[in-house]
Each structure stands twice: as C-alpha cells, then as structure tokens.
C-alpha cells in the first residue's frame, strides 16, 4: 500500500494519528481523544524536530536538530517564548525571555570562554561578563547603550574605564 497520508482513527472515528509526506517533508501528528493535535514529529532536508502542544493546541515545547544547530524552546500557555537552549557552531547558549518574547538574559559557552549578558525591556544589552584566556571583563552600559563602565583584567593587569553618552572615555585607569 502506498499513499501520501495515512490517518489512524479510534473506535469513535476520532483522528488519533496522521503520517504524511509533502514538499516540506515527512511528519507524524498525534492527537488526543478529542481530536486535538498534541504532538508533531517532522523530518525534512534541513533536519528534524518535535513539537508538543497543550490541551488548547498551543505549542509549548519545540525540539529541533537542523544543519547548524540543535535547539529546545519552551513557551507559556499564550505561546510566548521564555526559554531557548541551543547548541550552535561555536558552543552552547541559553536565552531567557520576558513575556514579550524579548531576551532578558543570555548565557553562552563559546570556544573562547563563557559569556553572560543581561538585557533591558527593549532588548538593549545593559551588562556583559566575558571570561576568556588571558582576559576577564565586565561591561555595564547606560540606557542608551553607550555610556557605561568597563572593568577588565587583561594578562593579570587590572583596567577600568568610564565612558560618556558618545562612548568617549572620561576616566581611565591605569
């Protein structure tokens, strides 16, 4: 038997699973006893994935493995993204978002070392901590993203600067 779509129904005629193939790729959908889609697994030329949905058919969890990254995303009941965990070309990252789907914080492990970044409600980076071989730094920025303070230890030597709204240093040590 050959087909582009197979549908599995329960004794009451309610769809419980669908296996299909189209231009986008292959997918397997699973449905609850009320016929609501609760899970979908897919595969195409870019990669594969799995999405899990709540009783209102809102996507709550997405797992993907595509060419350049592996990712897990967690959503609330309104569909807002809150957690994005991924493995990318140069390391791993965790992004935590606010109710407006904007990044509030990011932690990454890269080839050169860990990075921690914090963002304001408009997704402007306000603080960043970097640690790499021979250098550790903390940068705190003002509301405009320019004025701020930078602290660093570079090759075991401390360093500090303060900048104005035009990113010009107004104080530097040593």
PENOR-V213942 format. One record per backbone hydrogen bond with DSSP energy under -1.0 kcal/mol. CO is the residue of the C=O (numbers start at 1). NH is the residue of the N-H. Records with the same first field share a line. If there is no record, write none. Layout:
BEGIN
CO: NH / NH
END
This chain:
BEGIN
4: 21
6: 19
8: 16 / 17
10: 13
14: 10
16: 31
17: 8
18: 29
19: 6
20: 27
22: 25
25: 22
26: 43
27: 20
28: 41
29: 18
30: 38 / 39
32: 35
36: 32
38: 53
39: 30
40: 51
41: 28
42: 49
43: 26
46: 67
47: 44
48: 65
49: 42
50: 63
51: 40
52: 60 / 61
54: 57
58: 54
60: 75
61: 52
62: 73
63: 50
64: 71
65: 48
69: 66
70: 87
71: 64
72: 85
73: 62
74: 82 / 83
76: 79
80: 76
82: 97
83: 74
84: 95
85: 72
86: 93
87: 70
88: 91
91: 88
92: 109
93: 86
94: 107
95: 84
96: 104 / 105
98: 101
102: 98
104: 119
105: 96
106: 117
107: 94
108: 115
109: 92
113: 110
114: 131
115: 108
116: 129
117: 106
118: 126 / 127
120: 123
124: 120
126: 141
127: 118
128: 139
129: 116
130: 137
132: 135
134: 155
135: 132
136: 153
137: 130
138: 151
139: 128
140: 149
142: 145
147: 142
148: 163
149: 140
150: 161
151: 138
152: 159
153: 136
154: 157
157: 154
159: 152
160: 173
161: 150
162: 170 / 171
163: 148
164: 167
168: 164
171: 162
173: 160
END
